[in-house]
């Protein structure tokens, strides 16, 4: 019998998925031509990244797209 382990970078992957979900939500909002939208998310870190001016995290490309849409 053997055992092994893998190092997962799942921590940042969760934030990436959450940021992509926000991006898809905003794309849908634009396609439906909604004027006012309240977007609620449970990931405080993603929300803080979206609110900050300088984002040097791994999800910065997605947050940049989200900021461009909003």
C-alpha positions as CSV (number, residue, x, y, z in Angstrom):
1,X,0.0,0.0,0.0
2,X,1.1,3.5,-0.7
3,X,0.0,6.9,0.0
4,X,0.4,10.2,-1.6
5,X,-0.7,13.8,-1.3
6,X,-1.2,16.6,-3.7
7,X,-0.7,20.2,-3.0
8,X,-3.9,22.0,-4.1
9,X,-4.2,25.7,-4.5
10,X,-7.9,25.4,-3.8
11,X,-7.9,28.5,-1.6
12,X,-7.4,30.8,-4.6
13,X,-9.5,28.6,-6.9
14,X,-12.6,29.3,-4.8
15,X,-12.0,33.0,-5.1
16,X,-11.5,32.7,-8.9
17,X,-14.8,30.8,-9.2
18,X,-16.6,33.4,-7.1
19,X,-15.2,36.3,-9.2
20,X,-16.1,34.5,-12.5
21,X,-19.7,34.1,-11.1
22,X,-19.8,37.9,-10.5
23,X,-18.5,38.5,-14.0
24,X,-21.2,36.2,-15.5
25,X,-23.9,37.9,-13.4
26,X,-22.9,41.3,-14.7
27,X,-22.8,40.1,-18.3
28,X,-26.3,38.7,-17.9
29,X,-27.5,42.0,-16.4
30,X,-26.1,43.9,-19.4
31,X,-27.7,41.5,-21.8
32,X,-31.1,41.9,-20.1
33,X,-30.6,45.7,-20.1
34,X,-31.4,46.1,-16.4
35,X,-30.8,49.6,-15.1
36,X,-30.4,48.9,-11.4
37,X,-29.1,45.7,-9.8
38,X,-28.1,44.7,-6.3
39,X,-25.5,42.0,-6.4
40,X,-25.1,39.9,-3.3
41,X,-22.2,37.6,-2.7
42,X,-20.9,35.7,0.4
43,X,-17.2,36.0,-0.4
44,X,-16.0,39.0,1.6
45,X,-12.5,38.7,0.0
46,X,-13.8,38.9,-3.5
47,X,-16.0,41.8,-2.6
48,X,-13.0,43.6,-1.1
49,X,-11.0,42.9,-4.2
50,X,-13.7,44.4,-6.4
51,X,-13.9,47.5,-4.2
52,X,-10.2,48.1,-4.1
53,X,-8.3,50.3,-6.5
54,X,-5.1,48.2,-6.6
55,X,-5.6,44.4,-6.9
56,X,-2.4,42.3,-7.3
57,X,-4.1,39.0,-6.5
58,X,-4.5,36.0,-8.8
59,X,-8.0,37.0,-9.6
60,X,-7.1,40.5,-10.8
61,X,-7.8,39.8,-14.5
62,X,-11.4,38.8,-13.6
63,X,-11.9,41.7,-11.2
64,X,-10.6,44.1,-13.9
65,X,-13.3,42.8,-16.3
66,X,-15.9,43.1,-13.6
67,X,-15.0,46.7,-12.9
68,X,-15.1,47.5,-16.6
69,X,-18.7,46.1,-16.8
70,X,-19.9,47.9,-13.7
